[in-house]
Amino acid sequence: MRLDLADLQLFICIVEAGSITGGAIKAHLALASASERLRHMEEDVGVALLVRHARGVTLTQAGEALARHARQILLQQQLLKSELRTFSAGVRGTLKLYANTSALTHFLPGRIAPWLALHPDLHIELEERSSRDIISSLLAGLGEAGIVSDAVDRQGLTFEPVADDRLTLIIPAAHALNTQQSVFFHDILEEPFIGLYSGSALQQHIDSHASALGKTLNVRIRMNTFEGVSEMVAQGTGLGIVPETLAEKYQGRFGYNSVALRDSWAQRKLCLCFRHWQDLTPAMKHLFAHLRGATDAVSGEAHLR
């Protein structure tokens, strides 16, 4: 096959536009030129990629496979361009690190800040994903490392625990559950909840366990921060599920109470996640050595050199 990046970009434009004409416009090509390119693509792969209709096109199974891989290839191209631009600007490199909500909110900020201060020639690009999505991205080759919950299937990847990440239930001070020291998730599913914003990796994790029980959380309102969730719970609006460290942080300020969740998925640890240690870049190895703790600082410096 002789598919090049321009072919892949055109194909994605057609898929997103839903028509060859619309795709040609998005790709800044004449319709005749786009049609000719598409014809050559189908000849090269030896199978139809699109089904033509009066109002547009739909993907064949082969077309769906091409679209999936094309998006990954084009994303990798953009990542490569971005990283090379950092070199041209005098920056030694950019580390891309995926992290779940808990890691991004309360574990990483205090750990990464001093490391970045010692390495002004390095940048870190943090991207929030659910732990399951991080695993999928690493397996697809769309990144080298992430920080995930140990509650997910590691699918052959390496996990190294670095911190506790237990989830806890926070409740209004006058709530009936104050008589309980711990509860199972299935016993509180009928209660009103304060959720995190749509797209939050942690909220997706909680929602998935409700779905596994055949339920949908009764979310009264979604907040953009854990602080917002804590304040709404304290006002008696509903219950919330947050990392235990953050529950302790805001409890004195807002005056709610906490009840332990007995479900195994709530007894989590944050883990460094990657394929193989030898495959990590020297800078990523050094960062991970720092995140493990001071005892690894010497070995980390050796890896960076």
N, C-alpha and C positions, 0 to 999 in steps of 0.2 A: 504494500500500500504506500502511496505517495502523499498522504495527507500532511499538510503543513499547518502552521499556527493560523494563517489567514483563513484556510478552509474551516478549521475548527471554530474560529470566531464568527465566521459567516453562518455556520450551521446553528450555533447558539443564538445568534440574532434572529434567524428564521424561527427557531423553536419559541423564543420569547415573544416574537411578534405574532405568531400563529399563521403566518403566510409568507410566501416567497417574496412578494412585493414589499411587505412591511419589513422583512429581514434585510432586503437589499437597501432600503432606506436607512435602517439602523446601522448597517455596515458601510454606508456611503458608497454604494456601488450602483451601477446601472442595472436595471432588471435583467437585461439580456446577459450581462456579465455574471450576475449572481446565478441565473438559471444554468449557464454553461458550467460554472464551477461546481454546482450541485450535481449536474449530470456526470461530470468527471469523477466526483467523489463516489457516486453510486456504482459507476463502472469499476473504479479501483477496488471497492470492497466486495463487489460482486453480488450485491443484494440491495433491494429497495430500502431507503432510509425513511421516506415519507410517503404517506398516502394523500394524494391530491384530491381536494374537494372544491366545489364551486365557491365556498366561502373561506377557503384556506387549506391548511394541511394538518395532519395528525401524524404522530410518530409510529413507525413499526417497532417491533421488539428490538431489531438491530439499531434503529434510530435512537431508542431509549438508552441502549448500551453506549452508543457513541456520545450522546449528550452527557451521560454521567461521567464518562472518562474525559470528555472534552473540557468540562467544567473544572475537573481536578487539574488537568494539564495547564489550562489558562490561569488557574489560581497559582500554581507553582511558578509560572512565568512571572506573574505579578510580584510574588514573594522574592524571586530572584532579582528582579529589577529594583525592588525596594532595598534589598540588602546591598546590592552593588552601588546604589546611590549613596548609601551611608559611607562606603569606602571613598567615593569621589569627594565627599564632604569632609574627609579627614577623620571619620569615625571608624574604629577598627572592626566593629561588627554589631549586629543587632540580634539578640536572643529572643526567639518567639517561644513563649511559655503559656500553655493553656492552664486554667485553674478553675475549680468549681467555686461556688458562691462563698462558702465558708473560708476557703484558702484566700480568696481575693479580698475578703472583708476584714478578717481578724488575724490571719496568720502571716501573710506575706508583707504587708506594709512595714511593720517593725523589723522584719528580717532583711528585706531587700534594701531599705534605705541606707544603712551603713555600708553595705556591700557596694552599692552604686557610688557612694561617696569616695570609696577607695579605688574605683575603676571608672574615671571620667571618660575614658575612650570607648566605653560600652553602653549600649542602649538595651532596654528590655521592652518587648512588646507583649503585654498581658492581654489575654482574651478569655472572657468568661464563657464557660460551657458547662453543661451537666457532665458528671463523671462518665456516664455512658457515651456521650458524644465525644469526649476526649479520647476514650479508648478507640472508638471508631475512626477518629481522625488520625491517630498515631498508626493504627493498623493500615490505613489507606496511604500512609506516607506523607501526610499533610502537616507534619510537625515532628520534632524530635523528642519532646518531653512535655509532661504536664503534672499537675498535682490533683489527685482524685481521692475519693472516699474508698476505703477498702471494702465497702458493702457491695461493690459491683464485681462482675466476673472479669478477671484480669486477662483472659483469652491469650495466655502465653506471654504477656508483657511482664516486665520486672516491676515489683512494688517494693518500696522501702518506706516503712512508717516513720513519720517525723513529728506528729503531734496528735493528741486526742481531739476528737471532733464530735463529741456526743451531742445529740439533739435533745431538747427538753421542751416540755409544754409550759407555756406561761398563761396564767389565768387571773382574772380580776380578784381583788382581795376579798370580795364578798361572795365568791362563787362556791357552789355546793361541793365542787371537787377539792376544796381546801381540806377536807377530812381525809383525803387519800394521799399516800406517799408516792404511789406510782400507779400508772394506768397502761392498758394496752390501747393501741391506736383504734382498733375496731370498736372499743367501748365509747369513743367520743366522736364518732363520725357524724352523728346527728346534730352536734353542736354547731353554732355559727362560728366562723373563723375569720381572722384577719390574715389576708394573704400577702405575699410579696408580688411585685410587679410582674406582668405577663412577660415571659421569656427568662425569668430568673431560673438559674440552674437548680437551686435548692427547691424552689416551688415546684418545678417539674418533677423532682425526685419525690417530694411529698405526694403530689397528685398521682404519680404512678402507683404508689402503694395503696392509695384510696381506690384507684381503678382496679387493682388486683383483687380488692375485696368486693368488687362490683358496686362501688359507690362513687359519688362525685362530691367533693367538699362543698359545703354551704359557705361560700366566700362572700362576706358582706361588703368588703372593700379591699382594695389592693394598695399597698404602700410601697414607695420607692426605696425605703431604708428600713433597717432593723429598728432604728430609733423610732421611726413612725409606727411600726408594728407594735412596739412596746408601749407607746403612749396610747394607742387606740385600745389595746387590751386593758390597760390601767383604768381607762374610762368606762369599762364594762361593755364594750361593743362586741367582743367575741374573744375566742381563744387564739393563741398563736403558737407556732413551732419555730424555734430559733436555736442556733448553736448555744450550748451551755455557757461558754465563755462570755457571750454577749448578753445572755439572760442575767448573769451575775453582774455584768458591767452596768446595766441599766436598772436593776432591781431597786437599788437604794434611791435612785432619782424618781422613779415612777410609782413604786410601792405596790407592784403586783406580786403574786406568788408563783412559785415554780413547782411542777410535779414531774417526776421522772417518767420517761417513756420506756416501757419494758420490752418493746419490740427489738429484735436483733439488728434491724436496719438502722435503728437510732443510736446504737452503740458503736459509733464509727471511729476510724482513725484516718487522718490525712496521710497520704502516701505519695512520695515521688514516683513517677511512672515513666518508663521508657522501655525500648526494646532491649538493648544490650549496652552495658557501661562503655565498652570499647568503641561503640558507634557514636557516642556523644562528642560534641565539639569540646576542645579544652576549656573554653569559657563556661560552657554549661556544666562541665564536671566541677569546676571550681565553685560555681554558684551553688550546686547541689551539696558540695562538701560544706559550704557555709550554712545552708539551710538545715543540714543534719545537726549542726552544733559546733561549738568551739573545738571539741576534741578532734575534729577532722580538718582543722585549718591548715596544718602542715601538709597533709597529703593533698589537700585542695590546691595549695600553692604549687606543689610539685606537678600536679596535673596541668595547671595553667601554663607553666613553663614548658 
